[in-house]
Amino acid sequence: MPDPTASQPTPPTPPIPLAALLADTRLGLRRIAGPSDDGAEAAGSTAVHWVHTSEMADPYPYLLGGELLLTAGVQLTDAHADTYAARVVEAGAAALGFGVTPVYDTVPAALVEACDRHGLPLLEVPPRTPFTAVARGVWRLMAEARHRELRRVTQAQQGLAAAAARQDPVPSVLRQLAVRLGGHVVLFAPDGTELHATGRAPAPAARTALARLAGVVTPAPRAAPSGATGVGRVGGGGSTAPASATDTADGGRLAAFALGGGQGLVLGVATEGREAGDHTITGIAVVLLSLLTTPHQGAPEAGRSAALVRLLLGASPEETAPLLGPGPWTVVHARGGGTPFAAGALAAALGSSLFETDGGSVRVLTDRGVTPQPGWTLGVSGPAAPAELAAADTRAARALRRAEATRADLVRHRETAAGTGLDGLFDADEAASHARARLAPLAGSPALVETLRAWLSLHGGWDRTAVALAVHRNTVRQRIARCAALLDADLDDADVRMELWFALRRV
């Protein structure tokens, strides 16, 4: 006879642990045979999906699997007990409940021995407890479990939505998902690289298996691990990559989901087990991550794209600036963030979609005020017109180097207004001419000029200058010594330092 459970869907309500039913003192059920759920490893191992009552000599054809089968043993005999228990186990029933009276005063010893032999949990149902009360107890526990599941899913949905609204939405959603599932979550690039991982780290074997599983659902699928199960399809033009896949490793559960949006990203999840609502919670995260990692272009972005096209076709910055916005513009250089998606989050926090990153640093062009951002070190230029953006970019880079050297969250480039301070005492042209003449020996060596500028701005600090320039402190010493020799100057003299600093401000 074909397996009756093969084509049957699981019930919409979550199963309940048999231990929870035994704990209901109102029912008075008692386990008298079969494996016990006591102990850390077996806790909750027996799950009840539904209740069925049958007095058939062979209930196998009428069972779907996962039932608590209730019987009073109307057709049961000692000789038939072993066959009866074996058939119940073969049908996939979770447990057998035997009601004493009116047929038997006690549970037959032959049935107890048979259930022990076949590993079937056997419960004694006392005379005072009708089978309908047992069924009602199961449905009540299922309703409570369903309520807990819905509440958990609702709370998780709210937490994931709040994470998606943060300044670093992608890492925040991944962290929130790991917390809600109590496991490990990884975002994979199309080539299998881990872009971001968070949560409880799995065993090395499970981590390797999860990476292999992620390869199953990428647009260019790699070999699937043994036992992997795919659900759904992604891609076009006859692609056979599944949209999701599951596997097991070291007793844990693994799952991988292809994100929408055409970016080829894959979400990997590793958990110790599977609780009710896990799939729904993960599905919510997949939708949010798909939206967050999909490029979007609205009217402002379209105008900025048009500005880029015009620049590439030969237009001047002044001609394209109206398409960007009214300005004035500020250039921001930044380091930090920790993930590839952090650059976009930083730009959004600064009120701009104009940014670029080389993987190590980020440059943002914004017309908003710039404030410190958590996890970032920022160097900020002063406001600049379109024609001055190149110079502003240089100033922002210098400010970032100073911020890193001084361990500040944000450093702004400060420009003294023309005609104010000591600058107002000198003619601008004369001052520039003097500066070029004073620094002429360093002409043709930008590294020396920049090292001298950084060293003077950091009050002669060797280590901080090395950090700002990303070079060894001995390199700084060698360059400063070279500057002193070329300029024929005593750089320990405060007057000389001041003179050179004013000169550097003019070049």
C-alpha positions in Angstrom: 0.0 0.0 0.0 1.4 3.5 -0.8 2.5 5.7 2.0 -0.6 7.8 2.9 1.7 10.7 4.1 3.4 11.1 0.8 1.0 13.6 -0.7 -0.6 15.1 2.4 0.2 18.7 3.4 1.2 19.5 6.9 -1.5 21.1 9.0 -1.7 24.9 9.2 -1.2 24.9 13.0 2.2 24.1 14.5 2.7 20.7 16.3 2.9 20.4 20.0 5.4 18.5 22.1 4.0 15.3 23.6 5.6 16.4 26.8 3.3 19.5 26.9 0.2 17.2 26.7 1.6 15.0 29.5 2.1 18.1 31.6 -1.6 18.9 31.6 -2.7 17.7 35.0 -6.3 18.0 34.1 -6.0 15.1 31.6 -4.0 12.9 33.9 -2.1 11.2 31.0 0.8 9.0 32.0 3.6 7.6 29.8 4.1 3.9 30.5 6.2 2.7 27.5 8.3 3.8 24.6 11.1 6.3 24.4 11.2 9.2 26.9 11.5 12.9 26.0 13.6 13.5 29.1 17.1 14.9 28.7 18.6 17.7 26.7 19.0 15.8 23.5 15.5 14.3 23.4 13.6 17.3 24.7 10.6 18.0 22.5 11.6 15.2 20.1 8.0 13.7 19.9 5.6 16.1 18.2 1.9 15.7 17.9 0.2 17.1 14.8 -3.3 15.9 15.4 -5.5 13.4 17.3 -7.3 10.4 15.8 -9.5 7.7 17.5 -9.8 4.3 16.0 -10.9 0.8 17.2 -9.8 -0.8 14.0 -7.6 -4.0 14.3 -5.3 -2.3 11.7 -5.5 1.5 11.8 -2.6 1.9 9.3 -4.9 2.8 6.3 -6.5 5.6 8.3 -3.5 7.4 9.6 -1.6 10.3 8.0 1.4 10.4 10.4 2.1 12.5 13.4 -1.1 11.5 15.2 -1.8 10.7 18.8 -3.8 7.6 18.1 -6.4 6.9 20.8 -7.9 3.4 21.3 -9.7 1.4 24.0 -8.4 -1.9 22.5 -11.8 -3.2 21.5 -10.2 -5.6 18.9 -6.8 -5.9 20.6 -5.5 -9.2 21.8 -2.2 -10.2 23.4 -1.3 -12.2 20.3 -2.0 -9.2 18.1 -0.3 -6.6 20.2 3.1 -6.7 18.5 1.7 -6.5 15.0 -0.6 -3.6 16.1 2.3 -1.6 17.6 4.4 -2.2 14.5 1.7 -1.1 12.1 1.1 2.1 14.1 4.8 2.9 14.0 4.9 2.1 10.3 2.1 4.6 9.7 4.1 7.3 11.4 1.9 8.0 14.4 3.5 10.1 17.1 2.2 8.1 20.1 -0.5 5.7 21.2 -3.0 6.6 23.9 -4.8 3.6 25.5 -8.0 4.2 27.5 -8.6 1.9 30.4 -12.2 0.7 30.9 -14.6 -0.3 29.7 -12.7 -3.0 27.8 -9.6 -3.3 29.9 -9.0 -2.4 33.5 -5.3 -1.9 32.9 -3.1 -1.4 29.8 -2.3 -5.0 28.5 1.3 -6.0 29.4 1.8 -7.4 25.9 1.0 -3.9 24.4 3.4 -2.3 26.8 6.2 -4.7 25.8 5.4 -4.2 22.1 5.5 -0.4 22.3 8.9 -0.6 24.2 10.2 -2.9 21.5 9.1 -0.7 18.6 9.9 2.6 20.2 6.3 3.8 20.3 5.4 6.2 23.1 2.4 4.7 25.0 0.2 6.8 27.2 -2.3 5.6 29.7 -5.6 7.5 29.5 -7.4 7.3 32.9 -11.1 6.4 33.1 -12.1 9.9 34.2 -10.7 11.4 30.9 -12.8 10.9 27.8 -11.0 10.8 24.4 -12.8 14.0 23.5 -11.1 15.8 26.4 -7.7 14.6 25.1 -8.5 15.9 21.6 -9.7 19.2 23.1 -6.5 19.5 25.1 -4.4 19.0 21.9 -6.4 21.6 20.0 -6.0 24.0 22.9 -2.3 23.6 23.0 -2.1 23.9 19.2 -4.1 27.2 19.4 -1.7 28.5 22.1 1.3 27.5 20.0 -0.3 29.2 16.9 -0.8 32.3 18.9 2.8 32.3 20.1 3.9 31.8 16.6 1.9 34.7 15.2 3.1 36.9 18.0 6.7 35.9 17.3 6.3 36.5 13.6 4.7 39.9 14.2 7.4 41.0 16.6 10.0 39.8 14.2 8.4 41.7 11.3 8.4 44.9 13.4 12.0 44.4 14.3 13.1 43.7 10.7 11.1 46.7 9.5 12.8 48.9 12.1 16.2 47.6 11.1 15.5 48.3 7.4 14.9 52.0 8.3 18.3 52.4 10.0 21.2 54.2 8.4 22.9 50.8 7.7 19.8 48.9 6.7 21.4 45.7 5.1 23.7 44.8 8.1 20.9 45.8 10.5 18.4 43.5 8.8 20.9 40.6 8.8 21.7 41.1 12.5 18.0 41.3 13.4 17.3 38.1 11.5 20.2 36.3 13.3 18.7 37.4 16.6 15.2 36.3 15.7 16.3 32.9 14.5 19.0 32.4 17.1 21.5 31.3 14.4 24.1 32.4 11.9 23.2 34.6 8.9 25.4 35.4 5.9 25.0 37.5 2.8 26.9 36.0 -0.1 28.1 37.7 -3.3 27.4 36.0 -6.7 30.9 34.6 -6.6 30.4 33.1 -3.1 32.3 35.7 -1.1 30.8 36.5 2.3 29.8 40.2 2.2 28.5 40.2 5.7 28.1 37.5 8.4 26.5 37.9 11.8 25.0 35.8 14.7 26.2 32.7 16.4 29.0 31.2 14.4 28.4 27.6 13.3 30.9 24.8 13.2 33.5 25.0 10.4 31.9 22.1 8.5 28.5 23.7 8.7 29.9 27.0 7.5 31.5 25.3 4.5 28.3 23.5 3.7 26.4 26.7 3.9 28.7 28.3 1.4 28.3 25.3 -1.0 24.5 25.5 -0.5 24.6 29.2 -1.5 26.2 28.2 -4.7 23.1 26.2 -5.6 20.9 29.2 -5.8 23.2 31.6 -7.7 22.5 32.4 -11.3 25.7 30.4 -12.2 25.1 27.3 -10.0 27.9 25.2 -8.7 27.7 21.6 -7.6 24.9 21.0 -5.1 25.8 19.4 -1.8 24.4 15.9 -1.1 20.9 16.0 0.2 20.1 19.6 -0.9 16.5 20.3 -1.8 15.6 23.2 -4.1 12.3 25.0 -4.1 11.3 27.4 -6.9 13.4 28.8 -9.8 15.2 32.0 -10.6 16.7 33.5 -13.6 15.6 33.6 -17.2 16.5 32.0 -20.5 16.2 28.5 -19.2 18.2 29.0 -15.9 17.7 26.0 -13.6 19.0 27.6 -10.4 16.5 27.2 -7.6 15.3 30.2 -5.6 16.0 28.4 -2.4 17.6 25.3 -1.1 17.9 23.5 2.3 20.4 21.0 3.8 21.6 19.7 7.1 25.1 19.7 8.7 26.3 18.7 12.1 22.8 18.2 13.3 21.8 21.8 12.3 19.6 23.1 9.5 20.9 25.2 6.6 19.0 27.2 4.1 19.9 29.6 1.2 17.7 32.0 -0.6 18.3 34.0 -3.8 17.5 37.7 -3.3 15.5 39.4 -6.0 16.6 42.5 -7.9 19.0 40.8 -10.3 22.1 41.4 -8.1 22.9 37.7 -7.7 23.0 38.0 -3.9 22.2 35.0 -1.7 21.0 34.9 1.9 22.4 31.9 3.9 21.0 30.8 7.3 22.3 28.2 9.7 20.3 27.3 12.8 20.4 24.5 15.3 16.8 23.5 14.7 13.6 24.8 13.1 10.9 26.5 15.1 7.4 27.4 14.0 7.5 30.7 12.2 11.1 30.5 11.1 10.3 30.2 7.4 7.9 33.1 7.6 10.4 35.4 9.4 13.1 34.5 6.9 10.8 35.2 4.0 10.1 38.7 5.4 13.9 39.3 5.6 14.4 38.0 2.0 11.8 40.5 0.7 13.4 43.4 2.7 16.9 42.6 1.6 15.8 42.3 -2.0 14.3 45.7 -1.9 17.3 47.2 -0.1 19.9 45.8 -2.5 18.0 46.6 -5.7 19.1 49.9 -7.4 16.3 52.4 -7.6 16.2 55.6 -9.7 13.8 58.4 -9.1 13.5 61.8 -10.7 16.5 63.3 -8.8 18.7 60.4 -9.6 17.6 60.6 -13.3 18.6 64.3 -13.3 22.0 63.4 -11.8 22.5 60.6 -14.4 21.8 63.2 -17.1 24.4 65.5 -15.5 27.0 62.6 -15.7 26.1 62.1 -19.4 26.6 65.7 -20.1 30.0 65.8 -18.4 31.1 62.7 -20.4 30.0 64.5 -23.6 32.1 67.5 -22.8 29.9 69.9 -20.9 31.5 72.0 -18.1 30.7 71.5 -14.4 29.0 74.9 -14.4 26.7 73.8 -17.2 25.7 70.5 -15.5 25.5 71.8 -11.9 21.8 72.9 -12.2 20.9 69.3 -12.8 22.4 68.2 -9.5 20.6 70.8 -7.4 21.0 74.4 -6.1 24.2 73.7 -4.1 26.6 74.8 -2.7 28.2 71.4 -2.5 30.3 69.8 0.1 32.8 67.0 -0.5 33.0 64.3 2.2 35.8 61.7 2.4 35.1 58.8 4.8 36.4 55.5 6.1 34.6 52.9 8.1 31.2 51.2 7.7 32.4 47.7 7.5 30.3 46.4 4.6 29.9 47.1 0.9 26.4 48.4 1.6 27.5 50.9 4.2 28.6 53.4 1.6 25.1 53.8 0.3 23.8 54.0 3.8 26.3 56.8 4.6 25.3 58.8 1.5 21.7 58.4 2.5 22.4 59.6 6.0 24.1 62.7 4.5 21.1 63.4 2.3 22.7 62.4 -1.0 22.8 59.6 -3.6 26.1 60.9 -5.1 28.8 58.7 -3.8 31.6 56.4 -4.9 33.7 53.9 -3.1 36.9 52.0 -3.8 36.3 49.5 -1.1 38.6 51.3 1.4 37.1 54.8 1.5 34.0 56.6 0.4 33.5 60.0 -1.3 30.2 61.7 -1.0 29.0 64.9 -2.7 26.2 66.5 -0.7 24.3 69.8 -0.4 23.3 69.2 3.2 25.0 69.9 6.5 27.4 67.1 7.6 27.3 65.7 11.1 29.3 62.8 12.6 28.1 59.4 11.7 28.4 56.3 13.9 31.2 54.0 12.7 32.7 56.5 10.3 35.7 58.8 10.2 34.9 61.9 8.1 36.9 64.6 6.4 34.7 67.5 5.2 35.5 70.3 2.8 34.0 73.7 3.0 31.0 74.6 0.7 32.1 74.9 -2.9 30.7 76.0 -6.3 30.8 73.4 -9.1 34.0 74.8 -10.6 35.7 74.5 -7.1 34.8 70.8 -6.5 38.2 69.5 -7.5 39.9 71.7 -4.9 37.2 70.8 -2.3 37.9 67.1 -3.0 41.6 67.7 -2.1 40.7 69.6 1.1 38.3 66.8 2.2 41.0 64.2 1.7 43.4 66.3 3.9 40.7 66.7 6.5 40.1 62.9 6.5 43.8 62.3 7.0 43.9 64.7 9.9 40.8 63.1 11.4 42.4 59.7 11.3 45.7 61.0 12.8 43.9 62.7 15.6 41.3 60.0 16.1 38.5 62.4 15.6 35.1 61.4 14.2 34.9 64.4 11.9 37.4 67.1 10.8 36.3 70.1 8.7 38.6 72.0 6.4 38.7 75.6 7.7 39.2 78.4 5.2 40.1 81.9 6.4 37.9 84.4 4.6 39.8 86.7 2.2 40.8 90.0 3.9 40.5 88.7 7.4 43.1 87.7 9.9 46.8 87.9 9.0 46.0 87.1 5.4 44.4 90.5 5.1 47.7 92.2 5.8 49.2 90.9 2.5 48.4 91.4 -1.1 47.1 88.0 -2.4 49.2 88.0 -5.5 52.3 89.0 -3.6 51.7 86.3 -1.0 51.2 83.6 -3.7 54.4 84.7 -5.5 56.3 84.5 -2.2 54.9 81.1 -1.5 55.9 79.7 -4.9 59.4 81.1 -4.5 59.8 79.8 -0.9 58.6 76.3 -1.9 60.3 76.2 -5.3 62.9 73.6 -4.1 60.1 71.2 -3.5 58.5 71.7 -6.9 58.0 68.4 -8.7 57.8 66.4 -5.5 54.1 66.4 -4.4 54.9 63.7 -1.8 57.3 66.1 0.0 54.9 69.0 -0.1 52.0 66.9 1.2 54.2 65.3 3.9 55.4 68.8 5.0 51.8 70.1 5.1 50.6 67.1 7.2 53.6 67.3 9.5 53.1 71.0 10.2 49.4 70.7 10.6 49.9 67.9 13.2 52.4 70.0 15.2 55.4 67.9 14.1 53.9 64.6 15.3 55.8 61.7 13.6 53.3 59.0 14.4 50.2 61.0 13.7 51.7 62.2 10.4 52.5 58.6 9.5 48.9 57.6 10.2 47.5 60.5 8.2 49.7 59.6 5.1 49.4 55.8 5.6 53.2 55.5 5.5 55.8 54.3 8.0 57.0 56.9 10.6 60.6 56.4 9.3 59.4 57.5 5.8 58.0 60.7 7.4 61.3 61.4 9.1 63.2 60.9 5.8 60.9 63.1 3.9 61.0 65.9 6.5 64.7 65.7 6.6 64.8 66.0 2.8 62.5 69.0 3.0 64.8 70.7 5.5 67.8 70.1 3.3 66.1 71.3 0.1 64.6 74.4 1.8 67.8 75.0 3.7 65.6 75.6 6.8 65.7 74.7 10.5 62.3 73.0 10.9 62.7 73.1 14.7 62.4 76.9 14.5 58.8 78.0 15.2 59.3 81.1 12.9 60.4 78.9 10.1 57.5 76.6 10.6 55.0 79.5 10.6 56.5 80.9 7.4 56.3 77.6 5.6 52.7 77.0 6.8 51.6 80.3 5.4 53.4 79.5 2.1 51.7 76.1 1.9 48.3 77.7 2.4 48.9 79.7 -0.8 49.8 76.8 -3.1 
